[in-house]
Amino acid sequence: MKVLPLTIGVHLREENWDKIDDSFYFCPSPTCDVVYFSTRTGIYFRTSDLRTRVGIKETSPPSPLCYCSRVTREMLVHLIIEQRCCTTLEEVQELTGAGKGRWCLTTNPSGRCCEWYLKDIIQGYLIRAGVREQARGAQVSSPEPEKKKLVLRITGMSCRGCADVVKGILEAAGAENVRVSFEDGRAEMLIPAIMDESTFIKALEDADYGAELLTSAP
């Protein structure tokens, strides 16, 4: 997974900041202690080089999963398996706020929303708690949501690095296939049809960028 220097700088220990550039990737393997690596420079940063615990790679508590909402693996085990608080993925997310954050670009070491691993973890705990049918039903019956194309005019970008940051913000807010042009000051993306365009405009404004709706269509 490609990762931005902004994300790396938040989580890496200060003594390694001078080694950060735009060539790094995030390793998503739970069994590998490498977190960031660059095939261009040959530099690898492991879990011991970070000041943030990478939850999907941790074998001892606490194991953070959703960094924006401060949800750990241990919290989910307590709520789902021990307290049997919920029977569906949606109920767990509503109760904990997991997967509904807005600052994943900087809070999560992967620079992405935790949903790419969180849903499978929650489904596994629901099955262990004995609500196998509900968990399976949520996994099987949820159709792929309809998408629509969204085009925004972006202001406040001062360099091509800003375009990468804008792309990360939009992806963290729920957009897919994001393309940001620094030269044209535009961002094109696909978003779930049920989502309001204002969600993405506000996410950019909260990061001190300006955004104006140009096109929104199926």
C-alpha positions, 0 to 999 in steps of 0.5 A: 500500500502506497503511504504518504510522507505525512503519514510516516512522519506522524508515526515514525520516531524522530531520529528517522525523519531524515530518511522519509521520502515519497517512495514508501509503502505500508506492509499490511501483513500481520506476521511481518514486523516491517511497517514501511519500506522503500524498494527505491532506497532499500530502507525498511522501518519495523515496528520497533522504529515506530512510536505508534503500535500497529494493531494488525501486527501486535500479538500483545495488548493493547492492539489498536484497530480504529485509531480515530475512534480509539477502538482496540481489539481488546475492547471488541472482544469484551463487547462482542464476545464477553458482553454480547452487545451486538449481533451485526457489524452495523450494531458494533460500528454504531456502538463503538464508532469503529470505521467511522473516523475522519482523520485516518490519513494521520491517525492510522499508520497505514494512512487509510481507514481501518475498514480494510481489515476491521470488518473481517475482525468484527465478523470473526468475533460475531461468529465466535460469540455465537451469532454465526447466522447474523454475521454471515448474513451481513457478509453475504447479503450486503450488496455492492453499493451504487457509485456516482462520479464526483468532481470537485474544484480544489483550492489551497494546494501549493505543490504536488505533495498537496495533491497527494494529501488531498487524495488521501483525505478523500479516500479516508472520507470514503471515495474510490478511484481518486484522481487529483490534478494539482495543475488543474485544481480538480479532483475526480472520484467515485463515491457511494451514491447514498453519500452526500457530496458535502461530506467530502467538501467538509473533509477538505475544508477541515484540512484547510483546503477549499472545495467546490462542487463541479459535477455529481452524476451516476 
